[in-house]
Amino acid sequence: MTARVLVVDDQAVVRDGLVLLLGLLPDIEVVGSASDGEAALRLVADERPDVVLMDLRMPRMDGVEATRRIRAGFPDTQVVVLTTYTDDESVFAALRAGARGFLTKSADAEEIARAVTTVMNGDAQLDPGVQRRLLNTVTGTGGDTGTARPGETPGPAAAPAHRSRFSPRHAREAPRAGRMPGAGTPPDAGAARGAGPSSGAGTPPDGLTPREAEVLRLIARGLSNAEIAAALFISEATVKTHINNLFAKVRVRDRAQAVAYAYRTGLADPREG
């Protein structure tokens, strides 16, 4: 069954990249795109999509209010939030508004496709980090979730995740991004495993661990999360954790900024991309 999907994001490069990415996936038809919640509501009324991929921070009408209105007026349309923000306020507001899925923009093509299928079947699909924090909240357990208690400052995990996964360039590489660990050797994986820091054997800058620096070098080579996981023999969830940590340490918001940082600090060589 083909899923009819509407893309909603205020950033044109992200929106267009998502449309291109989804257009390459089987069993998904993109029926439109919108730059804010008001436009999304109009398109939902006209197109009646099965699933809306919804950003949260947008002008005129944000993703939470748009989700609430879509779920109230069009109960057959499911919403999957796709955002850079994973703080508790954003997560809980979106879920209370009726979103059935919550992914960060580090998600690759396969994760998005799986979320679309899952919510169409009436189930929920949440980013692993979001699931863990919800569990901590429900059970009252601790753990460094990056969420501030009253009077405290949010930790690094609450910082915005990256945005550049869905640029048109990455969308054209979607089949590669969909590769899962164990499904064969990804491009450059052999070289990646043997690669050391371009800056030598010294300590990575800005408090990066050697593994985080290694992940950053592979990002600079254009590898997807699945390919990094396969190259380093770790899970994609672990890759995401490394990415979130290194983004917080070097104070970048997306993959493009991370690549620029890697080149600037000598952790990666542009000639190896």
HUGI-V629877 format. One record per residue. SS is DSSP state (H for helix, E for strand, L for the rest). OMEGA is omega in whole degrees, 0 to 359 (* if undefined). Layout:
ss->[SS	SS]
omega->[OMEGA	OMEGA]
//
This chain:
ss->[L	L	E	E	E	E	E	E	L	L	L	H	H	H	H	H	H	H	H	H	H	H	H	L	L	L	L	E	E	E	E	E	E	E	L	L	H	H	H	H	H	H	H	H	H	H	H	L	L	L	E	E	E	E	L	L	L	L	L	L	L	L	H	H	H	H	H	H	H	H	H	H	H	L	L	L	L	E	E	E	E	E	E	L	L	L	L	H	H	H	H	H	H	H	H	H	H	L	L	L	E	E	E	E	L	L	L	L	H	H	H	H	H	H	H	H	H	H	H	H	L	L	L	L	E	E	L	H	H	H	H	H	H	H	H	H	H	H	H	L	L	L	L	L	L	L	L	L	L	L	L	L	L	L	L	H	H	H	L	L	L	L	L	H	H	H	L	H	H	H	H	H	L	H	H	H	H	L	L	L	L	L	L	L	L	L	L	L	H	H	H	H	H	H	L	L	L	L	L	L	L	L	L	L	H	H	H	L	L	H	H	H	H	H	H	H	H	H	H	H	L	L	L	L	H	H	H	H	H	H	H	H	L	L	L	H	H	H	H	H	H	H	H	H	H	H	H	H	H	H	L	L	L	L	H	H	H	H	H	H	H	H	H	H	H	L	L	L	L	H	H	H	L]
omega->[180	178	178	191	173	181	181	178	184	179	186	183	178	181	181	178	178	180	178	181	182	179	179	183	177	174	174	176	178	184	179	177	183	183	177	185	180	178	179	179	179	181	177	179	183	190	183	180	175	185	172	170	195	168	181	186	182	178	176	174	183	185	180	180	178	178	180	182	178	182	179	185	184	187	178	178	179	181	171	178	178	194	173	188	179	175	185	182	180	182	185	179	181	181	177	180	176	177	179	178	179	179	172	182	167	180	178	187	183	179	179	179	179	179	179	180	183	183	175	179	176	180	181	178	182	172	183	179	177	178	182	182	175	179	178	180	183	184	181	179	182	184	182	180	182	182	184	167	180	178	181	178	180	178	185	184	180	181	178	174	187	187	199	180	191	174	179	180	180	179	179	180	186	180	177	182	182	182	180	176	179	182	182	182	181	178	176	184	181	179	183	183	182	186	173	180	178	182	179	187	181	179	179	182	171	175	178	173	177	180	178	178	179	177	180	178	180	173	181	177	177	180	175	177	180	180	176	179	180	182	185	180	176	181	176	177	178	176	181	179	178	181	179	181	183	176	180	183	184	174	172	184	186	184	180	178	179	178	178	178	181	178	184	183	179	178	178	179	180	182	180	184	*]
//
